[in-house]
Amino acid sequence: MLKVGITGGIGSGKTTVCKIFELLGIPVYYADDRAKWLMKNDKELVSGIKELIGQEAYTDDGHLNRPFIASIIFNDKDKLTKMNALVHPAVWKDGEIWNSQHTDAPYTLKEAALLYETGGYHLMDKMITVFANKEIRLKRVMGRDQATRKEVLARMDKQMPNLEKARLADYVIKNDGQHPIIRQTLKVHQELLKLSGK
């Protein structure tokens, strides 16, 4: 079974493209969503986060204190690196278990914002980058998250440039309003089906 990674800069529309793949019957592992779940439910990971950031990383009812965590890790590169070193291996292990439950599929998709940045793309058979230019992505995220331009740019700066992600990808799906994404996704799907032999 082929393992396919799908990524793209914040606001590129990865989730939209993944939903199309799901309609085509392809299982999608949403790494960022699973990371949030694991950060709340994986006892070992919770303990590591509290040790790194402090008890304030969690609210009294056990939920992640996201604003507090963000204020720490996005202002301290060392803490961000250590946080990633805790979270990414836990997500990878969880993803491998998930993959073993979908062996009947021709291929699986792992959706993650930082597949290139973490080196996780090396463990994928093929890579898809969902691409949109910076201004389009800025507008989407500002509208979606009610965030300021400055806040979104700060988040973008933590990611590899989308052009670089596109250069490294086996397939690029342009989600810029000019190129129909369903047609592009179907084309990639057909190519992956051929490669999978199913």
N, C-alpha and C positions, 0 to 999 in steps of 0.2 A: 504494500500500500504506500502510495506517495504521501509525503508530508509536505504541505505547501504553506509557506508563510505569507501573510498579507499585512502590509504596513503602509504608512504614509504619514505625513506631518499632521499635526493637530488641525482639525477642520477640513481635511482633504476629502472626507466622506467615506472612510473605510467601512463604517457600520452599514451604510446604505448599500455598498457593493456586496458586503457579506450577506445581507438579507436576500439579495438576488441569488447568490450561490446556494443559500439555504432553500429557496424555492425550487432550485434545481436538484435538491436532495442531497446536498453536500453538508456534512456535519462541520460546524464552526466552533472552535474553542476561543472564547473571548477572554484573552489573558488578563486584560485590565480589570474586567468584572470579577474574574476568579481571584485575582490578587486582592481585591477589596474584601471578598468573602473570606479568603484565607487569613487576611490580617485581623479578622474578627473571630474566626473559628478555629484556626490552627494554634493549639496551645503553645507549641514550641516557638512559633513565629511571634505570637503575642508577647511571650516572655522576652524574646530578643528585642522587640521594638521598645518595650518598657525599659529594658536595660539601657538601650541606646539613647532614647529620647526622654525618658522619665515617665512616671505614672500618669502624668497629665495627657499622655498620648491617647488615653481612653477616658471616656466619660464615666460617671458612676454606674450607669446602666450597661457598660461594656461596649458601647459604640466607639468607633474611631473619632477622635477629636481632630477632624481634618484641618480646620483653620490653624490650630496649634502646631500640628505636624508640618504643614506647609510653611508656616512662619519660621520653623527651625531648619528644615532640610533645604529650602530654596534660598537660604541665606548663609548656608554653611556647606561648602562643597564636600568636605570630608564626611560630614554626617549623611549627605545625600548618597555618596559612594557606599558608605557602610549600610545604609538603609537598603539600597539596591542589592547589596551582597547578601542581605537577609531574605528579601522578598523574591528575587529572581530564581534562586535554586528551588524554593518552595513551590513557585508557580510551575517551574519546569517539571518537577516531580509529579505534580498534580496533572499536568498536561500529558505526560507519558502514560499515566493510569487511564486518563480519558481516551487517549489514542487507542489503547489496547481494547477498549470497549466498542471501537468502530472499525474493526478489521474487515467488515463486509462492504465498506464504502470504497469506491475506486480511489479516492484520495480524501484527505482531511485538510481543513484550513485552520491555521493558528493565526488569529488576529491580535496583533500587539503593536503599540506605538513605537517601541524601542528595540525592535528585532535587530536592526543593524548596530545600534549603539551598544547593546549588551553582548554582541557577538553570537546571539541565538540563531542568526540566519545561517551560520555554518552547519547547523544541525537539521536544516531543511533541505528537501530535494530540489525545490523550486521556490522562487520568490516573486511576489506580485507587489508592485507599488501603486497605490492610488494617488494620482497627481492632480493638484490644482495650484494655481499661482498664489503668491503670498497675500495679495489684496483680497481675493475671493475667500481664502481661508480665514483671514482676519475678520471680515464681515460676518462670516458664518459663526465663528466662535464668540464674537462680541454679542451677537444676537442670541445665541444658544445659552450662553453662561451669564448674560448680563454683566460682562466684564468690560473694563476699559481697554482701549487700544494698547496702552502701556503694559497692562497686566498680561494681555495675550502675547504681545511681543516678547515679554520676559519668559513666558512658557515656551514660545517658539525657539528662543535662543538656547534652550536646554536640549533641543533636538538637532539631529543632523539635518542640513538643508535638504528640502524635498527634491531638488535637482540631483543631488548626490544619491539619494535613495533611488531615484528613477534610473540613474546611470548603472547602479549595481543590480537592478532587478532583471529577472528573466522576462517578465511581462509588465507593461505599464498600462493602467486604465486611467484615462483622462476624465476627471470629473469637474469640468470647467463650464458646463452649460452649453458648450459648443459641440461636443462629441457625445452621441447617445450612449449612456453607460450600459444599458441592457445589451445592446449589440456587441459592445466590446467584451462584456463579461461572458456572454455566450461563446464568443470566439475563443477566449482563454479556456473556458470550460471544455470545449470540444478538443482543444489541443492537449489538455491535461488528461482527458479520457483516453485519448490515443496513447499517450505516454504510459498510462496505468495499465493498458491492455485489457480494460474492462468495458 
